[in-house]
Amino acid sequence: MKWIFCPIDGSVNKENFDCGIHELDDYLKKYAKQNDKKGVAKTFVAIPEEGEKIVAGYYSVSMDKIEFEVIPENYKKGLPRYPLPAMLIGKLAVDKSMQGTGLGNKLLIECFYRAVNLSSEIGIFAVTVAAINEKAKEFYLKYGFIPLVDNEFTLFIPIKTILTVVR
């Protein structure tokens, strides 16, 4: 199936979205659009290239920082000892009907491209994510995300690593 990735707006149908995690469903239905308008977080949805504009998956991003102290020792070499700029994946979810089809992978890669493009304009050391559960953590670890030392569910992936993934 081919997908269109676009900013959330009123033209997409998000009412029946169900990824199996109430918090993620609720965010898309109630808060994503208003947070987008306020500039709190930008949400991008995946809709089928053909047919109705039904949201099959989405991700939300905003800015973040990584405190130097929580970066694993083997990644600290050459880094400044102050907070490092990052892009946060606040939410990423796929509707149950599309789980197992690779859409989660496509959403993450789309997010990586956005981070790389943004990093050409402003400083971004990494992309961060707070995995919602063990299954989500395993998903991110497959792509090279690394746990921070203060919380095993808070992960980061350096932009230089993302460049090897998206090229």
C-alpha positions in Angstrom: 0.0 0.0 0.0 1.2 3.5 -0.8 0.9 6.3 1.8 0.7 10.1 1.9 2.4 11.6 4.9 0.9 15.1 5.6 0.4 17.5 8.5 -2.8 16.9 10.5 -5.7 19.0 9.4 -9.5 18.9 9.4 -9.7 17.0 6.2 -8.5 13.7 7.7 -10.7 11.2 9.4 -9.2 10.3 12.8 -12.3 9.3 14.8 -12.0 5.5 14.4 -8.3 5.4 15.0 -7.4 2.6 17.4 -3.8 1.5 17.9 -4.7 -0.4 21.1 -3.2 2.1 23.5 -5.8 4.5 24.8 -3.3 7.3 25.5 -2.1 7.4 21.9 -5.6 7.1 20.4 -6.9 9.9 22.7 -4.0 12.2 21.8 -4.7 11.9 18.1 -8.4 12.5 18.5 -8.4 15.2 21.1 -5.1 17.0 21.3 -3.0 16.6 18.2 -4.7 19.2 16.0 -4.9 21.9 18.8 -1.2 21.2 19.8 -0.3 21.6 16.2 -2.1 24.9 15.9 -0.4 26.2 19.1 3.0 25.1 18.0 3.4 22.7 20.9 3.9 19.6 18.7 3.6 19.0 15.0 1.6 15.9 14.0 1.9 14.2 10.7 -0.5 11.5 9.6 -0.3 8.6 7.2 -3.3 8.3 4.9 -3.8 5.9 2.0 -2.8 7.3 -1.4 -6.1 6.2 -2.8 -9.5 6.1 -1.1 -10.8 7.9 2.0 -8.5 10.1 4.0 -8.6 7.8 7.0 -5.6 8.0 9.4 -3.7 4.7 9.5 -0.8 6.0 11.6 0.7 9.2 12.9 3.7 10.7 14.7 4.1 14.0 16.7 7.4 15.8 17.0 8.7 18.8 19.0 12.0 20.0 20.3 13.9 18.4 23.2 17.3 18.5 24.9 19.5 15.8 26.3 21.4 16.5 29.5 25.1 15.6 29.1 25.0 13.6 32.3 22.5 11.0 31.0 24.4 10.2 27.8 26.1 6.8 28.0 29.9 7.2 28.7 30.9 5.7 25.3 29.0 8.4 23.5 30.3 11.4 25.5 33.7 11.8 23.8 34.0 15.1 22.0 30.6 16.4 23.1 30.1 19.6 25.0 29.2 19.2 28.7 25.9 21.1 28.4 22.4 20.1 27.2 22.4 18.9 23.6 19.6 19.9 21.2 17.3 17.1 20.0 14.0 16.5 18.2 11.5 14.5 20.3 9.2 11.9 18.9 6.4 12.5 21.3 4.0 10.0 19.8 4.1 7.4 17.1 1.2 4.9 16.5 -0.3 2.7 13.9 -4.0 1.7 13.7 -4.6 -2.0 14.6 -5.8 -2.7 11.1 -2.3 -1.7 9.7 -0.1 -3.1 12.4 2.4 -5.6 11.0 2.4 -4.1 7.5 5.5 -2.0 7.9 3.7 1.3 8.4 5.5 1.9 11.7 8.8 1.6 9.9 7.6 4.1 7.2 6.5 6.6 9.8 9.8 6.4 11.7 11.8 6.8 8.5 9.6 9.8 7.5 10.3 11.2 10.9 14.1 10.6 10.4 14.0 12.5 7.1 12.2 15.4 8.8 15.0 15.4 11.5 17.8 15.4 8.9 16.2 18.2 7.0 15.7 20.3 10.1 19.3 19.6 11.2 20.5 21.3 8.1 18.9 24.5 9.4 19.3 24.3 13.2 21.5 22.4 15.6 20.1 18.9 16.3 22.4 16.3 17.9 19.9 13.5 18.1 16.3 12.3 18.0 14.8 11.3 21.3 11.7 9.2 22.3 10.2 8.0 25.5 9.0 4.5 24.7 5.6 3.8 26.1 6.2 0.2 26.8 8.7 -2.7 26.3 7.3 -3.5 22.8 7.8 0.1 21.7 11.3 0.1 23.2 12.2 -3.0 21.2 10.9 -1.3 18.0 13.1 1.7 18.5 16.2 -0.4 19.5 16.0 -2.2 16.1 16.8 1.2 14.4 19.8 2.0 16.6 18.2 4.0 19.4 20.2 3.9 22.6 18.9 4.1 26.2 19.9 7.1 28.3 21.4 6.2 31.6 18.7 7.7 33.8 15.7 5.9 32.2 15.9 2.7 30.1 12.7 3.8 28.2 14.1 7.2 27.2 16.1 6.6 24.1 18.1 8.6 21.6 19.7 8.2 18.2 22.4 10.6 17.0 21.7 12.4 13.7 25.0 10.9 12.3 23.4 7.4 12.9 20.2 8.5 11.2 22.2 9.6 8.2 23.4 6.0 7.7 19.8 4.7 8.0 18.2 7.1 5.5 20.8 7.0 2.8 
